[in-house]
Structure formats: structure tokens, C-alpha cells
Amino acid sequence: MSEHSRGEEPTTPAGGDEAATTPELVIISGMSGAGRSTAAKCLEDLGWFVVDNLPPALIPTMVDLGARSQGNVARIAVVVDVRGRGFFDSLRESLTDLETKGVTRRIVFLEASDNALVQRFESVRRPHPLQGDGRIVDGIAAERDLLRELRGDADLVIDTSNLNVHELRAKMDAQFAGGDEPELRATVMSFGYKYGLPVDADHVVDCRFLPNPHWVPELRPFTGTSEEVAGYVFNQPGAKEFLDRYAELLQLVAAGYRREGKRYVTIAVGCTGGKHRSVAMSERLARRLAEEGVETVIVHRDMGRE
């Protein structure tokens, strides 16, 4: 089989009268040790045709073959890792080729902290693919540098630092399982600044301008999911106005995301400990988004850590 030349439309299947249907394409990439194989296995279980370690130059060919399969290969997931500058340049060229052909592709990027990655490599007693004669952290730093641009282009970034295999599969299921694909999916995540910023957030909102229920003895044991804490938070000056204005801003952003074909967005809402203010605000914000037709998942990252 010959590869289509750049810019050529996929051919109609031999003997068929209907035009070829371009399959859905997801590219899975990210840091070594962050869970690429688990993410790929999840899509495979959901019925995707998964190709692991396909040379990036062959991705357009794979899409063309899927288009000629008469619907037998309707969804393709390709796992790629970037281990050298030439490899990275080949991937960028393939992505440009797909864009030229009008192929819609989504990039899922698996991320994890340096500490988490070091622990994973040490637990299996394997070197990092890029560490050479150096340390594991040297390989991780080199890979982050190579992947920086691809991470910036990603449609969905998943931080697996604190996820086990089952939790990662649940996140993938939440994004890719089901029938009709929604226009936009949002994850609203509460977090505590004292535990660090979420690395997979597209937007970060700071609720620390509101009085902290932690200093109210009768509220301290509760979380922002309780009516007591939520009532306290939204009775503070500026709380309701903040929610209203930020929800309006997200309407504008969501409209732009839809025009640009972006299907996933993670909104991180933070307070000091991730227990009271950020949780209450996340719950209300997620409710607003759902009312506006955005499929929304709520994650309370740090609730219960105190």
C-alpha cells in the first residue's frame, strides 16, 4: 500500500460509492513512566484501534488506511514518545500534514512530578530512556525539554503523580467512554495552595480573598460540600459576584474553545488547604457550567489531606 502524498484527500474504498470517512484520531504522549501504556489500554478496552510506538511519520498513513476501511476502523489511538530531536521534528511534520488534510486530532499528554517519576523508575529498577550515563532526574529533565512544545499543544493533560492505575483508567473513561461526543468537557478541581498548583490546570482561580472557615470553630470540621460551609462562604462580600463574573468569563472562553475544536478544559479553584472555600466555589461553578450544557466533572484534589 502506498502512502498518500501531502495534502491529498483520502481515496474512496475500492468498489464503494460512498466517500471515505476519516477516523477519529487521538495521540497519546507524555513523560516516560507517567502512564501512557495504561491510557492506551483503556482506549483499547473502549474499542479504539490502538497502535503503540508507531513512528510519527506513519501517522498520516494510518489515518488514510482507517479512512479506507469502510468504517471498520473508526477510532484510532497512537502512542508516541519523543526520544530525540529528529523524532520530535517528524511528529511535528505529521501533525502539520494531518491539519492540511483537515483531520481532527486530539493530543492526550500524561504528566507527573519529578519525584513520582523517580520513584516509579526506581521501583522497577529501570533507567530512564534519556538518562544515558547520568541520573534518572537528568533523563526526566531532558525529556521535559523535548516535550515542552507538544505539552503546550495538548488538548488534555492528565497529572498522574497521585493517581493509581484504576484512577487513571477512570479519568480516561470519563473523557472517552459513552456514545455521542460532547462539544466540551470541563473538570472543575478544588485544591490547596499549600500542596502546590495542579500541573494539568488550564485556568487557576484563587479564593483566598474570602474569609477562611477554618478559623470558625464550629465550621472547621466540615468541608465545602456542606451547607453550613457553603452558606458561610457565599454570604461573604464579593463571593456571589465573583462566581457570577467568573462564570460569565467562562462562557466567553467556552465559546472560543468550541470554535477552536478544544474539547477539554481543567479549571482549578484554590484556597489555602483545599477543604472549605475552594470546594464550595468549585461545587457552585460546576453547577453553573452544567446548566450551560458543559459536561462537567468535579474533583476535590486535597479534601481530606489535612
Steps between C-alpha positions, in 0.01 A plus 500: 500500500632841414489804724293797385698804398479812716168682469330218299146407605446141620384276216164329486511126579530287189157412363321735742274787411525684832778740586762378746432595858798635689535322835529676834863534603647528847873534556617384843833638615666633811770422749652154519356332807193726513254237377493505120454122479213504751324778309544308174366179653194687623421628150556152361244363746260772382527371144768727357757363254823563692849508351793520741832661406397578144764715328345847475563517126253212455211662688346661187528165320320327788220757481470446124477125546231549761308722258505218243376239747131574427436585864677196647766725654303802617720601797879486508729566795874529444753489783815700430797597712764750408854379558697724266476829317466330160211292632332813633539681167340201325202517735452872438510438124236227531272725706532770235418242232186396687393863538551557127272205427235631738539211743382576853750366751512518877813478709491343846810582705588294810688706758651423841728670751873430505471329839224270379691407185823432689317273743338307216827443316676400819221259594541306175881543502509635147689802365323792340520472117685833473726494806802349321790494744330751729231472765129433463426868567729594211295283265175648630629854449609419144164346417308798645704730280423296187130473582438860604351610169286188461365544854399853408303366203325230704121497514497305826774489765469241777724523804552145627730591790243395759293260290507123507424290193128478577468874552675573170269259320202674661622837368541358149156337518348832607646670192456233231226256605143546389326553170469848358804719559408822685613833366697582814592318819616683810674376811454737794766421759530644849849505650708639784784739422705353783509173305609664174335612178338232280731453202214400268288813553402722207359769731580570865262693727603629843234509775731611779350851491202358690503450880618151593240276672795316657510777763135451592509220761154362424577486123855366514403127505276534192597533132377726224250236392293566813219754505649661811832583335353586160253738665780668694719538189230645276376739765839675493533829307603440141447123494183490291621779275828315444313183403268690264778687322730202469215287365437771238869500409493122458204535263719715277794259531283194435364653182857557379602145591210361298598710197859376528395138546636472855294241685653491847570764760614473861410784736687495832345689791736552792499603863756444774426139589255388231229415753252786538493801264633335185271199545189716545591720202580196281164342576309816403714564193458143374125534545500819289699334222270198496198729470664657194539162328863429587558141612671549834698283740586620853825395667596606853873433486603583855183461701577259784877554499504726806 
